[in-house]
Amino acid sequence: MAKITFDGIEVEVEDGTTILQAARKIGGDVVPPAMCFYTPLKGSGGKCRVCLVKVTQGSARDPRPMPKLVASCITPVQDGMVVENTTNEDVLNARKGIVEMLLINHPLDCPICDQAGECDLQNLSYEHGVSATRYEEPRRTFNKIDLGPYIQLHMTRCILCYRCVYTADQITEKRVHGVLGRGDAAEIGTYIENVIDNDFSGNVIDVCPVGALTDKTWRFKNRVWFTKPLNAHRDCPTCSGKVTLWSRGDAVLRVTARKDEYAEVEEFICNTCRFDKKEVSDWTIEGPRNIDRGSVISANHYELPVINVPIVPNLPKSTVKKMPTE
């Protein structure tokens, strides 16, 4: 076991735990953001750099600070390590610059993007972004590509986090897409325009942190904050059958895998559950899904706790002041 102090809070974790995972044991606002790291996917992390932190003390044996900011998602903890995230000005400035880099080629199409309301990049740009860009070169643009009957690729929104590639590589046996090209020509694509048609292909939509991979059965049907998430399950021979239904009224608009508080999939689901079962009668409803991080989604929904407000007695008329009229 190793003890690490993160933003002044001490936590004990197992050896081999990364700094990011140690911070998640603390929870709250001290946790660094992550756009490429994904706990269920082996090898993920170290791509986007938004989780950079400052290690002011390497360990109890070697108290020297690390000379540069380190990616918390791939850096293992050491006993006696002291880490600064929200309390370090260099970290916040670096994160601000990284968000600016991620937004260089990203289009300003949040009003028409289906990922709006549950987009990690949208949250990051709100917390660390700036209102104007210093970039003067032309943005990269791509045409929309259909990756089969269910998935559409908007490469202009992609941040090359590799999550979809790792997902297809690790949960299926027929990965046909990957990163093509190098440098500013790198893009997600399939060789000779192959179609992604395996039974678990829809999971690449769930792991995408932005709106680059979208569900064609859900596109432009509704806004996520107008829908109500419900936990549901069914007997499925292919996957666990545990999903989140996004409904409005009696209509099920989309089906996704269940995600934890860090927007990571708990269990991957098959395409049958995701795309073919859109009737309430197909599912056993367990109850409302509590969305911890998505305040836009959970606003005005029934899963929020009810606050008892004390009743104020009526005031005498003499104490009520009338507003002046023009």
GIFENTA-V362766 format. One record per backbone hydrogen bond with DSSP energy under -1.0 kcal/mol. NH is the residue of the N-H (numbers start at 1). CO is the residue of the C=O. Records with the same first field share a line. If there is no record, write none. Layout:
NH: CO ; CO
This chain:
2: 13
4: 11
5: 81
6: 9
7: 83
9: 6
11: 4
13: 2
17: 14
19: 75
20: 72
22: 18
23: 19
24: 20
27: 23
31: 28
41: 38
44: 41
52: 49
53: 70
54: 84
56: 82
57: 82
58: 64
59: 62
60: 79
66: 55
70: 53
72: 51
74: 71
77: 17
80: 3
81: 78
82: 57
83: 5
84: 54
88: 85
92: 88
93: 89
94: 90
95: 91
96: 92
97: 93
98: 94
99: 95
100: 96
101: 97
102: 98
103: 99
104: 101
109: 107
112: 109
116: 113
118: 115
120: 209
123: 119
124: 120
125: 121
126: 122
127: 123
128: 124
129: 125
145: 153
147: 151
152: 214
153: 145
154: 212
157: 154
166: 162
167: 163
168: 164
169: 165
170: 166
171: 167
178: 189
180: 187
185: 182
186: 183
187: 180
189: 178
193: 190
201: 198
203: 200
204: 201
205: 202
207: 203
214: 152
216: 150
218: 215
219: 215
221: 218
226: 223
227: 224
228: 247
230: 245
231: 287
232: 243
233: 284
243: 232
244: 256
245: 230
246: 254
247: 228
248: 251
251: 248
253: 246
254: 246
256: 244
260: 264
263: 260
266: 258
271: 199
274: 270
275: 271
276: 272
282: 279
283: 280
284: 233
286: 231
287: 231
289: 229
295: 293
298: 294
299: 295
301: 298
304: 301
319: 316
320: 317
